[in-house]
Amino acid sequence: MSAPDLIEPVVGFRLWRLCDDGLRSIASDYLWDAAEVWATCLASEHPAPAHVCDCGIYAWYTPCKRTAATADYVTGALVLWGHIEAHETGMRGERARIVALALPLLHGRKRRRLIAVADRFGVPAVPHRALRPIARVHGSPLPVSLRPRPDG
């Protein structure tokens, strides 16, 4: 069986840590200093993502919960394209572009910092409920038929 070729980018959602330089990945501390990134594997020389490795740009199939209680976590929508590894709750991709960032509920320092990053990246800062509709302008969700089922 061969993998299907998808015509358009795949919609995903993720969390980042808001920092002065842009956004940082939660697990790897990778700096997103622009809206578009290309995955590389830091452990080996294979293209990312690879089935035998944890490399690639992570995204969930559904929007992340709001992050109002944290000082630096932000959520947003992105699209993935290129090689994509599908998993039960999310995926890892070769290339990604942020398409929207969710505004914090409170009007304060975190909101101002997020708006500055969104402006620098050229993406909208929107209410959390708008992430899914905006993402669908830029791509489509990975069909459920292509997502691995939980074991058991």
N, C-alpha and C positions, 0 to 999 in steps of 0.2 A: 504494500500500500504506500502511496506517495502522499506527501502533504499537499493540501490545496493551495493554490495561489489566490490570495485575497486581492481584490481590486483596489481597495482603499485602506487607509491606515486603520488600526484597531484602537478603540477607545479604552482608556484605563484611568485609574485614579490612584493617588498616593499621598503620603505625608513627607514633609521636609522639615528641617529646622531652619528658621529664619535667622540669617546672620548679616553682618554689615556688607559682606561681599556678594551676597545673593542668597541661594538656598543650599543647604547641605543635606545629603542623603542621611537617613537615620542610622542605618547599619554600617555603612562603609565610610562615612564622613567625606564622601566625594563632593566637591564644590560644583554646583550648577551655577556658572557665572553668565549663562545665556539660556534662552528658552529651548534651544535645540542642542542635544548631545548625542554622541556616538559611543556605544559601549566598547570597552576593551577589557581583556582579561588581565588582571595584575598577577595572577598565579602561574600563567602559562602563555604560550604563544599562539594558542588557537583562537579562531574568531569567536566573539561573544554574541549571543549566549551559546553555551555548549551543554549538551545533555549530561556530560560527565563532570560538570563543574557548576558552581553557584553564580557564575558571572552573568552580566547582562543588566538591563535597566528594568527594575521591578515595578509592577503596577497591579492593582487589584481590579476585579471586574465591576465592583460597585463602589460608590463614593465612600470615603472614609468618614468617620464621625466628626462632628465639629470639635474644634480644639481650643475653645474659649478659655478653659481652665489652665492652659499652659502658656508660659511666657514666650516660647519660641517655636512651637509646632504650628505648621500651617498645612492645609490640605488643598489639593487642586486636581484638575483634569489634564490629561495628556493624551497624545496619540503615539502609538508604536508602529513601526514598519520595519521591513527587512526580515531577517530571521526571527521568529517568535517561538518560544518554548511555553506551551500551555500547561498549567497546573490546576489543581482543584479550585483554589480560591483566587488565583491570579496568574500572572504570566511574567516572562522576562523577554525583553526585546533587544534588538540590535541598535535601533535608532529611536529617538523619542523627541517630541516637541511639546512643551507645556502649552496648553490652549486657554487655560483660565486658572486663577487662584481665588480661593474662597476668602471673603472678608471676615475678620473676627467680628463678633457681635458688638463688642464695646468699641467706642470711639476713643482711642488712646494711642499710645506710642506704638504698640504692635500693629495697629491698623495703618498708621502713617508709614511705618517701615515696609509693610507688605505692599501698599500702594506704590511706594517708590520702586521696589523691586519689580512689580508688575509693569510699571511705566518703562523702566529700563529694558525689560524683556519684550515689551511691545504686546503684552497680553492683558485682557481685562481682569480686574479685581471685582468679583461679583458675590452676591449672597450665595450661601452654600446650596440652596435649592436650585440655583441656576447652573450648577456644574454639569449635570447630565445633559440638559438641552443644548448648552453651548458645545459640549464635547461632540454631540451628534452632528453638529454642523461640519466638523472636521474629520469625522470618521464614523465607523460602525462598531458596535460591541462585537466581541468574538462570539460567533454562534455557539449556543449551548451544545450543539452536536459535536463541536471540536474541543470541548473542555473535558479533561479526564474526570471520570466519576470516582467518588470516594471508594476505597477498598472496603469490602466487607459487606 
